[in-house]
Amino acid sequence: MKFKIIFLFFNLVIVLSFFVVFFMPLFMLGHEYAAIFWRDSWYLPIIFFLIIGGIDSYFLLNWRLFRNLEDENWDGVIAYLEDRLYQRGRISGQKIRILINAYLLKNNMQGIDRLESHLREHYPRLHSRFLLSLGIPRLLRTDAEGLEFFFGPHRDETRKDKEWINFLYGFSLLMQVRREEAMGHFVSMIHSGYVGPTVRLLLLYSLAPFTVEQDDVASLVSAESAEMKKRYSRPALEKEIQRSREQVVPVILAKLTEDALNWLYPSKQEIEKEA
């Protein structure tokens, strides 16, 4: 929907609501009762002007951003938000999210690196809030050591994205061929109980190569895999995976997730080959 239409729609709804509330007593009860209502409700016009003024101010102050978003002008979005952040020092969590997404659409990993450094120094709360997204350049560059040192200090924190931070930390160990450490970390994640179905699937798939040489891991993977297949059909698990892709990291790991799904739910041909 066009932002101009949204702007006009909000104004129209608020104005109509005001007129309905303010003039209803006149039409329903008559002039005498309406006069009493208006006298006792003198504050309603003030509230109305404050509401419409606040909404209009928000739209007008962000009109350049809205126009660039509407035109899908990602360079314009980036230029506007970088000016707000680096020159004026004024930014919100919503705008940080938009800026990160614009960088990703333009494949501008240097922009995310710069943003990460700036937030770490000046806005530690926003840095913590967007930690997972700020680590994306290291993942795309397959910078295993960078992933380890970026996410490692945060793996014990209580946070919504804890499972993904911990998985990427273990994934960085696996990329560095530190197999024993990665295996131990993945096993502890499964036992922790806080991981959702998408991460649990990736953990089991990552542990599958260890089942040949580790009987305890083989038993764990076998039991957990059977439990997942009992709880989810493939279509049901695919829906859970799709929900997790509201974040960017699961989208980046889509190929790995698809391989994990094919491993958990092998086709008839694959089963016949193994037989």
KOLKEDREN-235864 format. One record per atom (N, C-alpha, C, O): z, y, x; residue in one letter. Coordinates in steps of 0.001 Angstrom, whole numbers, padded with zeros to 6 digits, always signed. Layout:
ZYXA...
***
This chain:
+000000-001190+000841M+000000+000000+000000M+000000+001248+000882M+000686+001284+001904M-000766+002273+000494K-000828+003510+001240K+000533+004208+001224K+001228+004229+000208K+000894+004776+002368F+002188+005445+002448F+002228+006686+001562F+003292+007041+001054F+001090+007351+001367K+001056+008503+000467K+001399+008077-000959K+002111+008780-001678K+000882+006918-001353I+001161+006412-002702I+002643+006077-002833I+003267+006377-003851I+003203+005453-001793I+004632+005133-001821I+005458+006412-001936I+006415+006474-002707I+005080+007433-001162F+005772+008718-001176F+005744+009331-002575F+006774+009761-003095F+004563+009368-003174L+004433+009949-004511L+005160+009110-005555L+005748+009646-006495L+005116+007789-005385F+005764+006884-006339F+007281+007110-006355F+007888+007194-007423F+007887+007208-005169F+009327+007443-005087F+009698+008766-005755F+010666+008833-006513F+008933+009807-005474N+009218+011105-006081N+009102+011046-007599N+009926+011610-008319N+008067+010357-008074L+007849+010251-009515L+008990+009487-010188L+009482+009902-011237L+009410+008372-009588V+010495+007571-010162V+011781+008373-010229V+012479+008343-011243V+012104+009090-009163I+013356+009852-009123I+013323+010999-010130I+014308+011241-010827I+012196+011705-010209V+012091+012818-011164V+012192+012311-012600V+012898+012900-013419V+011484+011214-012911L+011555+010657-014267L+012962+010179-014597L+013450+010378-015709L+013614+009543-013619S+014987+009069-013839S+015914+010238-014141S+016767+010156-015025S+015740+011325-013399F+016582+012502-013614F+016390+013056-015022F+017359+013355-015720F+015129+013190-015430F+014861+013746-016752F+015385+012835-017861F+015894+013323-018870F+015267+011528-017688V+015773+010590-018692V+017286+010726-018831V+017804+010825-019943V+017995+010729-017699V+019458+010812-017740V+019922+012164-018255V+020858+012240-019051V+019271+013235-017802F+019762+014570-018098F+019429+015023-019518F+020205+015751-020137F+018280+014596-020032F+017858+015087-021338F+018017+014060-022458F+017742+014373-023616F+018454+012843-022138M+018659+011842-023189M+019658+012304-024256M+019403+012116-025445M+020802+012910-023855P+021751+013364-024894P+021126+014339-025899P+021505+014363-027070P+020162+015144-025427L+019535+016103-026331L+018747+015392-027426L+018800+015785-028591L+018024+014354-027052F+017190+013636-028019F+018006+012638-028852F+017661+012354-029999F+019086+012110-028268M+019865+011073-028956M+020986+011645-029813M+021281+011131-030891M+021620+012736-029313L+022839+013229-029986L+022726+014654-030512L+023578+015118-031270L+021678+015332-030105G+021512+016697-030581G+021949+017731-029563G+022526+017410-028524G+021652+019009-029898H+021876+020101-028955H+023351+020329-028664H+023721+020626-027528H+024200+020193-029685E+025634+020491-029509E+026276+019522-028514E+026984+019945-027599E+026026+018217-028694Y+026598+017227-027788Y+025933+017296-026407Y+026568+017040-025384Y+024645+017646-026400A+023947+017771-025114A+024551+018897-024282A+024678+018773-023064A+024926+020005-024946A+025530+021130-024223A+026847+020712-023576A+027151+021119-022455A+027628+019896-024287I+028908+019417-023729I+028644+018506-022531I+029312+018600-021502I+027651+017617-022687F+027309+016705-021594F+026849+017474-020360F+027252+017162-019239F+026003+018478-020573W+025489+019255-019444W+026614+020028-018747W+026635+020173-017525W+027550+020517-019572R+028674+021262-018986R+029539+020363-018124R+029997+020781-017060R+029769+019126-018568D+030619+018199-017814D+029877+017490-016690D+030496+016886-015814D+028545+017564-016717S+027754+016839-015710S+026952+017810-014846S+025813+017531-014471S+027556+018938-014542W+026887+019980-013752W+026450+019482-012363W+025545+020041-011743W+027124+018408-011889Y+026854+017911-010541Y+025583+017055-010463Y+025092+016787-009366Y+025050+016627-011600L+023880+015745-011579L+022652+016384-010913L+022006+015728-010096L+022309+017638-011233P+021164+018236-010526P+021363+018297-009016P+020404+018140-008260P+022605+018526-008565I+022878+018576-007125I+022596+017217-006495I+021958+017125-005446I+023091+016145-007164I+022845+014788-006664I+021344+014500-006634I+020831+013900-005689I+020656+014934-007677F+019205+014723-007749F+018496+015383-006575F+017682+014752-005900F+018804+016646-006333F+018133+017362-005242F+018493+016772-003879F+017662+016755-002971F+019721+016293-003734L+020110+015665-002474L+019326+014377-002244L+018867+014113-001133L+019174+013577-003298I+018450+012306-003176I+016975+012550-002864I+016436+011981-001915I+016336+013382-003650I+014902+013606-003439I+014653+014342-002129I+013631+014128-001477I+015591+015214-001742G+015461+015909-000465G+015599+014956+000704G+014878+015074+001695G+016537+013998+000592G+016736+013021+001658G+015519+012122+001831G+015071+011877+002951G+014984+011628+000705I+013824+010744+000765I+012598+011482+001305I+011879+010969+002163I+012371+012692+000791D+011215+013463+001252D+011346+013831+002727D+010357+013822+003461D+012558+014151+003159S+012764+014480+004577S+012469+013279+005458S+011869+013417+006524S+012895+012088+005010Y+012634+010870+005780Y+011127+010642+005930Y+010644+010345+007022Y+010390+010781+004823F+008948+010570+004885F+008271+011611+005765F+007401+011275+006568F+008663+012863+005618L+008007+013926+006373L+008303+013825+007864L+007419+014053+008689L+009549+013482+008216L+009910+013370+009625L+009197+012205+010305L+008955+012235+011511L+008862+011173+009519N+008217+009989+010089N+006754+009863+009667N+006158+008790+009766N+006179+010986+009191W+004822+010918+008650W+003806+010486+009696W+002889+009724+009390W+003960+010966+010929R+003019+010597+011992R+003075+009097+012258R+002041+008459+012456R+004284+008535+012261L+004433+007092+012468L+003805+006317+011324L+003074+005354+011555L+004084+006727+010089F+003530+006036+008930F+002005+006082+008928F+001350+005092+008602F+001440+007234+009293R-000008+007372+009305R-000642+006437+010331R-001668+005812+010063R-000021+006346+011512N-000544+005448+012550N-000405+003986+012152N-001297+003184+012431N+000690+003631+011510L+000865+002259+011031L-000174+001924+009967L-000739+000831+009960L-000414+002860+009084E-001394+002653+008016E-002793+002459+008592E-003566+001646+008084E-003119+003193+009639D-004438+003094+010274D-004505+001977+011320D-005553+001759+011928D-003380+001266+011531E-003272+000237+012576E-003658+000808+013944E-004288+000144+014767E-003262+002043+014148N-003486+002722+015426N-002282+002438+016331N-001355+003244+016414N-002307+001288+017004W-001130+000855+017760W-000884+001720+018982W+000261+001886+019402W-001947+002276+019560D-001753+003216+020669D-001015+004462+020185D-000147+004992+020879D-001370+004919+018995G-000686+006067+018416G+000764+005764+018094G+001642+006596+018321G+001019+004568+017561V+002394+004148+017275V+003215+004136+018554V+004333+004651+018587V+002656+003545+019613I+003366+003457+020890I+003635+004852+021452I+004747+005135+021899I+002626+005723+021432A+002785+007074+021974A+003881+007840+021223A+004709+008514+021836A+003875+007729+019900Y+004869+008428+019087Y+006283+007926+019381Y+007198+008721+019597Y+006455+006591+019388L+007785+006026+019579L+008276+006204+021014L+009470+006408+021235L+007377+006131+021983E+007788+006379+023367E+008256+007816+023541E+009219+008073+024263E+007583+008749+022887D+008021+010146+022947D+009406+010303+022338D+010256+011005+022886D+009632+009645+021198R+010946+009722+020549R+012042+009135+021424R+013156+009657+021476R+011720+008047+022110L+012733+007346+022898L+012956+007996+024262L+014084+008335+024619L+011881+008165+025014Y+012029+008590+026410Y+012157+010102+026584Y+012807+010568+027520Y+011540+010867+025684Q+011598+012316+025825Q+012713+012941+024999Q+013409+013844+025463Q+012879+012456+023770R+013858+013072+022875R+015168+012282+022797R+016186+012797+022334R+015132+011035+023253G+016347+010225+023204G+016806+009900+021803G+017999+009723+021558G+015845+009820+020865R+016182+009540+019467R+015420+008302+019018R+014191+008307+018943R+016156+007252+018722I+015520+005989+018335I+016477+005198+017471I+017692+005361+017574I+015939+004346+016624S+016741+003470+015765S+016317+002033+015993S+015284+001767+016607S+017119+001116+015497G+016779-000295+015630G+015451-000630+014979G+014678-001426+015513G+015177-000022+013819Q+013911-000277+013128Q+012727+000159+013979Q+011717-000541+014045Q+012846+001307+014628K+011745+001811+015450K+011590+001000+016739K+010477+000842+017241K+012700+000487+017275I+012611-000393+018445I+011824-001648+018081I+010984-002103+018858I+012090-002201+016914R+011360-003397+016476R+009865-003105+016331R+009031-003908+016749R+009530-001966+015743I+008129-001589+015590I+007475-001410+016961I+006342-001839+017175I+008199-000773+017888L+007650-000534+019225L+007384-001850+019951L+006336-002003+020579L+008309-002795+019877I+008120-004088+020529I+006905-004808+019940I+006097-005374+020676I+006780-004782+018613N+005642-005444+017971N+004324-004773+018357N+003309-005447+018535N+004343-003441+018486A+003128-002737+018905A+002758-003111+020333A+001582-003308+020639A+003758-003210+021210Y+003493-003647+022588Y+002864-005039+022598Y+001916-005294+023342Y+003395-005932+021771L+002869-007301+021733L+001434-007322+021223L+000599-008059+021748L+001144-006528+020213L-000212-006477+019680L-001210-005944+020708L-002382-006320+020705L-000731-005071+021580K-001583-004515+022636K-001465-005300+023938K-002057-004922+024949K-000695-006398+023915N-000475-007215+025111N+000045-006362+026270N-000371-006534+027416N+000950-005451+025957N+001503-004513+026934N+002894-004999+027355N+003913-004501+026876N+002912-005980+028260M+004190-006528+028700M+004956-005542+029592M+006186-005565+029634M+004222-004676+030302Q+004887-003671+031134Q+005682-002701+030260Q+006746-002221+030651Q+005147-002423+029070G+005868-001551+028145G+007186-002162+027714G+008199-001467+027632G+007179-003484+027432I+008419-004156+027034I+009397-004194+028201I+010600-004022+028007I+008887-004420+029416D+009758-004415+030594D+010438-003054+030764D+011636-002974+031036D+009658-001997+030600R+010220-000653+030724R+011252-000392+029631R+012310+000184+029882R+010926-000824+028417L+011845-000656+027291L+013141-001413+027538L+014230-000895+027290L+013017-002641+028030E+014212-003456+028309E+015122-002764+029312E+016336-002708+029121E+014539-002244+030371S+015321-001567+031407S+016000-000318+030845S+017161-000047+031153S+015277+000437+030023H+015824+001672+029458H+016959+001384+028481H+017992+002053+028500H+016757+000385+027629L+017806+000044+026667L+019044-000513+027368L+020174-000215+026981L+018821-001320+028396R+019959-001882+029138R+020815-000770+029733R+022041-000875+029767R+020169+000292+030200E+020900+001372+030857E+021502+002367+029867E+022622+002839+030063E+020765+002685+028812H+021186+003775+027934H+021660+003335+026548H+022462+004028+025921H+021175+002197+026069Y+021520+001738+024721Y+021895+000258+024761Y+021137-000578+024268Y+023048-000082+025335P+023407-001499+025501P+023496-002272+024187P+023201-003467+024154P+023900-001605+023106R+023985-002309+021816R+022597-002698+021313R+022402-003811+020826R+021639-001789+021430L+020272-002116+021029L+019670-003155+021969L+018887-004002+021541L+020032-003091+023239H+019556-004092+024198H+020039-005480+023793H+019274-006444+023830H+021299-005578+023412S+021850-006865+022982S+021208-007329+021678S+020936-008517+021502S+020969-006395+020774R+020399-006733+019466R+018990-007309+019595R+018629-008223+018854R+018186-006784+020532F+016801-007208+020683F+016591-008031+021951F+015482-008096+022482F+017648-008649+022425L+017594-009400+023677L+016488-010452+023671L+015741-010569+024641L+016381-011203+022602L+015401-012291+022541L+013982-011749+022672L+013177-012296+023427L+013671-010687+021950S+012328-010107+022027S+012066-009461+023379S+010942-009497+023878S+013095-008873+023973L+012924-008202+025264L+012673-009194+026397L+012189-008811+027462L+012999-010459+026174G+012752-011482+027192G+011382-012115+027098G+011040-012971+027914G+010580-011707+026106I+009268-012314+025886I+008344-012222+027109I+007678-013206+027431I+008279-011069+027803P+007369-011022+028971P+007657-012105+029997P+006722-012651+030584P+008907-012427+030229R+009263-013479+031186R+008776-014840+030698R+008358-015682+031494R+008833-015047+029389L+008351-016305+028821L+006835-016404+028943L+006316-017454+029320L+006127-015338+028635L+004669-015352+028697L+004163-015466+030125L+003092-016022+030367L+004940-014936+031082R+004551-015035+032482R+005013-016349+033112R+004804-016588+034302R+005647-017200+032289T+006270-018441+032769T+007131-018164+034004T+007103-018904+034987T+007887-017083+033920D+008807-016688+034991D+010119-017437+034780D+011045-016924+034151D+010187-018657+035313A+011339-019526+035066A+012643-018913+035564A+013640-018903+034842A+012642-018403+036789E+013853-017805+037329E+014244-016555+036542E+015425-016302+036301E+013231-015778+036146G+013501-014589+035345G+014147-014940+034016G+015088-014272+033587G+013647-015992+033356L+014236-016452+032095L+015682-016889+032291L+016559-016555+031495L+015915-017642+033362E+017268-018138+033617E+018257-016994+033792E+019320-016990+033172E+017915-016031+034628F+018845-014947+034921F+018923-013922+033792F+019912-013198+033680F+017886-013857+032955F+017904-012919+031836F+018764-013441+030687F+019576-012701+030132F+018585-014719+030330F+019302-015275+029183F+020607-015969+029561F+021501-016096+028725F+020727-016421+030811G+021907-017169+031218G+023234-016500+030902G+024120-017155+030353G+023412-015218+031226P+024710-014572+030972P+025065-014452+029496P+026214-014154+029171P+024113-014676+028593H+024341-014467+027156H+024441-015770+026370H+024589-015737+025148H+024362-016921+027048R+024254-018176+026295R+025548-018575+025593R+025506-019407+024687R+026693-018017+025974D+027952-018359+025312D+028384-017313+024296D+029444-017441+023682D+027570-016280+024116E+027926-015224+023160E+027736-015712+021721E+026879-016552+021444E+028544-015174+020821T+028387-015473+019405T+027372-014498+018826T+027650-013306+018697T+026195-015007+018479R+025118-014160+017991R+024149-015001+017169R+024125-016225+017296R+023349-014346+016325K+022444-015050+015425K+021360-015825+016164K+020954-016903+015730K+020893-015272+017281D+019808-015915+018018D+020316-016779+019173D+019582-017041+020125D+021562-017214+019085K+022171-017984+020169K+021390-019252+020480K+021223-019603+021648K+020910-019945+019450E+020220-021215+019691E+018937-021008+020486E+018606-021817+021353E+018203-019914+020191W+016962-019661+020917W+017232-019207+022343W+016503-019585+023260W+018253-018413+022539I+018616-017976+023884I+019017-019174+024732I+018640-019273+025900I+019780-020079+024141N+020200-021270+024874N+019032-022208+025141N+018954-022819+026207N+018117-022325+024169F+016966-023194+024412F+016104-022634+025537F+015668-023386+026409F+015850-021326+025531L+015021-020735+026575L+015706-020830+027939L+015039-020974+028964L+017025-020750+027948Y+017739-020933+029216Y+017510-022354+029739Y+017189-022541+030913Y+017678-023362+028862G+017433-024749+029265G+015979-024985+029623G+015674-025749+030539G+015078-024327+028896F+013644-024448+029169F+013325-023906+030560F+012465-024442+031260F+014022-022839+030957S+013801-022276+032294S+014247-023262+033373S+013619-023349+034428S+015324-024002+033117L+015771-025025+034074L+014739-026138+034183L+014466-026645+035271L+014169-026512+033038L+013163-027572+033025L+011924-027134+033799L+011339-027932+034532L+011520-025874+033644M+010349-025370+034361M+010578-025340+035876M+009633-025428+036660M+011852-025216+036274Q+012178-025211+037701Q+012429-026625+038231Q+012869-026804+039367Q+012143-027630+037390V+012328-029045+037731V+013792-029320+038110V+014071-030150+038976V+014697-028632+037468R+016131-028927+037615R+016515-029812+036433R+017242-029409+035525R+015993-031033+036487R+015995-031945+035351R+017396-032302+034882R+017656-032307+033679R+018294-032599+035797E+019643-033000+035411E+020374-031871+034696E+021056-032097+033697E+020227-030650+035217E+020869-029504+034579E+020282-029256+033194E+021016-028996+032240E+018962-029336+033087A+018301-029112+031802A+018728-030171+030792A+019030-029854+029641A+018750-031424+031225M+019147-032506+030338M+020569-032300+029835M+020825-032416+028636M+021495-031996+030737G+022882-031780+030332G+023015-030620+029362G+023789-030690+028408G+022264-029553+029602H+022323-028378+028721H+021781-028711+027337H+022384-028338+026330H+020654-029406+027277F+020071-029766+025981F+020980-030717+025193F+021129-030577+023979F+021576-031671+025884V+022485-032608+025219V+023689-031862+024647V+024110-032126+023521V+024239-030933+025424S+025400-030173+024940S+025025-029308+023746S+025849-029092+022858S+023791-028808+023712M+023355-028028+022553M+023303-028878+021295M+023710-028434+020221M+022803-030103+021427I+022745-030997+020263I+024150-031312+019762I+024395-031328+018556I+025060-031560+020675H+026434-031888+020290H+027174-030679+019726H+028150-030833+018992H+026708-029466+020071S+027424-028259+019621S+027352-028073+018114S+028279-027535+017508S+026259-028514+017507G+026142-028453+016057G+025645-027135+015497G+025506-027023+014279G+025366-026117+016328Y+024958-024826+015775Y+023450-024633+015721Y+022982-023586+015273Y+022687-025613+016163V+021228-025440+016206V+020581-025791+014871V+021006-026719+014182V+019541-025028+014519G+018784-025288+013312G+017715-026329+013532G+017573-026845+014641G+016951-026653+012487P+015985-027761+012578P+014866-027530+013594P+014444-028475+014261P+014378-026298+013728T+013279-026054+014672T+013729-026271+016105T+013065-026969+016871T+014856-025674+016466V+015367-025829+017828V+015802-027270+018072V+015604-027793+019169V+016384-027915+017077R+016799-029314+017244R+015581-030202+017533R+015644-031100+018373R+014491-029944+016837L+013258-030698+017091L+012794-030486+018534L+012424-031444+019214L+012812-029243+018998L+012384-028947+020366L+013321-029574+021391L+012879-030014+022452L+014601-029614+021079L+015566-030238+021990L+015288-031733+022126L+015268-032270+023233L+015076-032394+021003L+014818-033836+021036L+013521-034144+021781L+013446-035100+022552L+012514-033327+021539Y+011235-033518+022220Y+011381-033293+023727Y+010778-034007+024528Y+012174-032309+024102S+012390-032019+025523S+013195-033113+026204S+013046-033345+027404S+014051-033790+025437L+014868-034869+025998L+014148-036213+026026L+014590-037139+026705L+013035-036326+025288A+012325-037604+025190A+011966-038201+026551A+012113-039410+026724A+011498-037404+027533P+011160-038007+028838P+012358-038619+029564P+012182-039473+030433P+013570-038193+029217F+014766-038701+029897F+015231-040044+029331F+016086-040703+029923F+014667-040453+028179T+015148-041668+027521T+014806-042931+028308T+015446-043968+028132T+013806-042843+029166V+013403-044017+029949V+014485-044398+030958V+014720-045580+031209V+015135-043396+031529E+016090-043653+032607E+017551-043440+032212E+018455-043796+032968E+017785-042864+031039Q+019156-042574+030606Q+019405-043236+029255Q+018896-042783+028230Q+020199-044322+029262D+020452-045050+028017D+021205-044208+026997D+020925-044284+025801D+022167-043399+027467D+022942-042587+026530D+022065-041514+025879D+022229-041196+024701D+021141-040967+026656V+020209-039987+026093V+019259-040679+025126V+018927-040119+024081V+018817-041895+025461A+017928-042651+024576A+018600-042908+023236A+017967-042792+022187A+019883-043257+023270S+020618-043513+022026S+020755-042235+021206S+020599-042248+019985S+021049-041128+021894L+021198-039846+021205L+019890-039414+020552L+019876-039013+019388L+018797-039494+021296V+017497-039069+020772V+017072-039963+019618V+016539-039480+018619V+017306-041259+019751S+016934-042196+018688S+017705-041907+017404S+017126-041870+016318S+019016-041701+017538A+019851-041450+016364A+019516-040116+015712A+019404-040025+014490A+019356-039075+016538E+019060-037740+016000E+017669-037677+015387E+017466-037007+014375E+016710-038368+015992S+015353-038397+015443S+015327-039092+014091S+014668-038632+013159S+016049-040204+013990A+016117-040928+012717A+016774-040068+011644A+016355-040081+010487A+017804-039321+012032E+018499-038448+011086E+017583-037323+010613E+017592-036967+009435E+016795-036765+011528M+015877-035693+011136M+014809-036199+010187M+014473-035524+009214M+014270-037384+010459K+013233-037931+009591K+013795-038341+008230K+013089-038336+007221K+015075-038694+008229K+015721-039016+006960K+015949-037761+006124K+015839-037783+004898K+016268-036673+006809R+016586-035420+006118R+015335-034638+005744R+015293-033997+004693R+014313-034687+006600Y+013095-033887+006377Y+011856-034777+006395Y+011698-035618+007279Y+010992-034585+005422S+009628-035094+005549S+008892-034134+006465S+009386-033041+006742S+007731-034522+006933R+006982-033603+007807R+006671-032268+007114R+006877-031217+007720R+006182-032276+005863P+005930-030990+005195P+007193-030135+005061P+007136-028914+005208P+008335-030778+004782A+009583-030022+004644A+010003-029401+005966A+010458-028258+006008A+009846-030163+007051L+010205-029632+008367L+009229-028529+008776L+009633-027561+009421L+007965-028659+008414E+006994-027609+008716E+007363-026304+008008E+007153-025221+008554E+007911-026406+006793K+008359-025203+006083K+009526-024541+006811K+009588-023316+006920K+010449-025364+007307E+011576-024819+008075E+011078-024127+009340E+011577-023066+009714E+010105-024728+009985I+009535-024139+011205I+008855-022818+010883I+008961-021857+011645I+008154-022771+009750Q+007479-021535+009355Q+008481-020420+009112Q+008214-019265+009444Q+009622-020747+008540R+010665-019729+008323R+011171-019169+009642R+011447-017973+009746R+011293-020021+010646S+011810-019568+011935S+010841-018630+012633S+011235-017904+013546S+009571-018631+012217R+008570-017805+012878R+008592-016355+012421R+007670-015592+012712R+009652-015971+011698E+009875-014559+011433E+010176-013843+012750E+009947-012640+012877E+010693-014595+013733Q+010888-014062+015068Q+009652-014375+015917Q+008853-015247+015574Q+009512-013653+017023V+008310-013780+017831V+008338-015023+018715V+007312-015685+018878V+009496-015349+019288V+009581-016465+020234V+009099-017782+019613V+008335-018499+020259V+009514-018130+018384P+008979-019368+017795P+007468-019352+017633P+006829-020402+017691P+006885-018169+017431V+005424-018070+017342V+004798-018393+018692V+003798-019108+018764V+005388-017864+019760I+004874-018127+021112I+004963-019611+021451I+004107-020150+022152I+006003-020262+020947L+006214-021681+021242L+005577-022588+020183L+005952-023753+020055L+004614-022050+019425A+004011-022812+018325A+003344-024091+018811A+003453-025127+018155A+002650-024039+019955K+001968-025237+020472K+002982-026302+020856K+002782-027482+020567K+004059-025900+021499L+005110-026855+021871L+005730-027463+020618L+006014-028660+020580L+005938-026641+019597T+006518-027130+018346T+005586-028112+017654T+006036-029110+017092T+004285-027832+017695E+003310-028748+017084E+003301-030089+017810E+003225-031142+017177E+003379-030047+019128D+003452-031294+019903D+004718-032072+019550D+004702-033300+019457D+005806-031341+019355A+007075-031995+018995A+006981-032642+017614A+007507-033735+017401A+006315-031971+016684L+006120-032544+015345L+005301-033827+015408L+005635-034815+014755L+004240-033810+016187N+003393-035011+016332N+004154-036143+017012N+003894-037317+016750N+005085-035791+017879W+005920-036805+018519W+006898-037422+017526W+007104-038636+017521W+007504-036577+016681L+008485-037072+015715L+007812-037828+014575L+008355-038816+014082L+006648-037377+014158Y+005906-038010+013067Y+004541-038460+013598Y+003534-037817+013304Y+004486-039528+014358P+003201-039974+014933P+002251-040458+013848P+002670-040981+012815P+000972-040273+014106S-000041-040753+013165S-000139-042281+013243S+000390-042898+014168S-000810-042875+012278K-000977-044324+012269K-001724-044812+013504K-001422-045871+014054K-002709-044016+013932Q-003476-044393+015108Q-002594-044429+016373Q-002719-045319+017214Q-001712-043440+016476E-000819-043389+017639E+000170-044551+017613E+000490-045126+018654E+000648-044892+016425I+001576-046015+016293I+000874-047331+016683I+001461-048185+017348I-000377-047474+016258E-001130-048685+016588E-001402-048775+018087E-001387-049866+018658E-001652-047620+018731K-001884-047628+020181K-000639-048081+020935K-000722-048860+021885K+000537-047574+020490E+001794-047939+021152E+002104-049412+020932E+002697-050070+021787E+001691-049926+019761A+001936-051344+019463A+001020-052211+020330A+001063-053438+020239A
***
